């Protein structure tokens, strides 16, 4: 089922978000993809793995990351490796984390993304507060217009972060926002009603909101 509304892009309501995401990724056959973190993302990556795609020609980026090494339990990259990447063995995995100051890591990743071709798929989530990637409500990062990757964080999210900015997301050929569960319903409805939550600012060549009925209602 598809519908149009005030969510930026196209909305597709599915019974199983993870399975629908996995099928979409296989169908798209990306040469590059940016992964995210969170429980829904983990389910999505497990579903991709179950389909056994050939990722030997795929370059993998991270759309946001806590500034911890991949071995840390809070690392998005670490989760993606354990659930998916260690099995599909992509051509390259570009880590956001690097030893040294976080500002240096942000600048290095900014240079990397800027020099790379447009990423085929950028996978994003939606927080109950309306954030996407590590672009949180009220953050100065929301208004970044030139950088593709910056460091960010606040008192509600104690670990410092690296994140794609909206200009980086806008370069994607396809931005997919996976949304599952009733705890996301309020944020979806607020965006639908026109609230300026971070995820309402998502733009790309194509934008697809992939959600279940618990999260999306009858949009």
KADA-V22652 format. One record per run of one state. SS is the DSSP state (a for helix, b for strand, c for the rest). FROM is the first residue (numbers start at 1). LEN is the number of residues. If there is no record, write none. Layout:
SS FROM LEN
SS FROM LEN
This chain:
c 1 1
b 2 2
c 4 6
b 10 4
c 14 3
a 17 12
c 29 3
b 32 4
c 36 3
a 39 13
c 52 7
b 59 4
c 63 1
b 64 3
c 67 9
a 76 13
c 89 3
b 92 2
c 94 8
a 102 14
c 116 5
b 121 4
c 125 7
b 132 1
c 133 2
b 135 1
c 136 4
a 140 4
c 144 5
b 149 6
c 155 2
b 157 8
c 165 1
a 166 5
c 171 3
b 174 6
c 180 2
a 182 11
c 193 5
a 198 4
c 202 5
b 207 5
c 212 1
a 213 4
c 217 3
